Amino acid sequence: MKTVPRAGTRRAFFGIHSLALLTWSAWRTAPARAHKFSFSNTQVDYNLATSSFEITVRLFADDLEFVLSRRAENKVEVDRNLRAGALAFSYLREVLRLRGPDMREINLQWVGMETKVDTVYCYLEAPAPETGLQDMAISFSLFFELQRGQVNLMSFRDPVHGRPRDLMFREGDRFKVVIFPEKEQPESGNP
C-alpha cells in the first residue's frame, strides 16, 4: 500500500526548502565578508614641494568589488577588470570630498590603484590651498551604503604643522575640519 504524505507535511517540506532557497539567494547576493569589521584607513600627506595632497585609501577588496559590481551592474574584480580603476575613481570622487578654508571644492586626481591579497590601495592627488591641511573640510562616506558600523579613519601629515592629526568618519557624519593646534611657545623666563 502506497502512503501519501499529508498536506501539512508537504507544506512543511516545501516551506523548509523555500526558506533554504531564500537564504541561499540572499547569501549569493550579499558581499562575501572575509573580515568581521568594516574599516578603511586613509593617509593624506601634504607635499610642500608640489603644493599637493597625496592621498592613499586602503580598503578591503571584497567591499570595493561589491560596491563597484553593484554600480556597474556587472561583476567587477579589481585585479582583473580593466575598468576597475575608472570605476573606483568615480566612486571615490562621490564619497571623498575636500574643501579648502574658503569652502571651495578641491578636485581629486586619479594616480592609480594596486591590490595586495585582500587589500586595495587607491592613490589620489589634489592641489593644496596655501594653508595646506589646516582648516580643510572633509567628508568621507566610503561604504556607508554597504552596512552599518563602517568606520573610515583619515590620518593627516602636514610638515608645516608638526605631529599628525586624525579624523574618524561614521555614518551620519558631515564635513569635519582638520585643525592643527598652535605650536606651544616656551614660557618667558624659562630656559
Buried (B, 14 or more C-beta within 10 A) or exposed (E): EEEEEEEEEEEEEEEEEEEEEEEEEEEEEEBEBEEEEBBBBBBBBBBEEEEBBBBBBBBBBBBBBBBBBBEBEEEBEBEEBEEBBEBBBBBBBEBBBBBBBEEEEBEBBBBEBEBEEEEBBBBBBBBBBEBBBBBBBBBBBBBBEBEEEBBBBBBBBBEEBEEBBEBEBEBEBEBBEBEBEEEEEEEEEEE
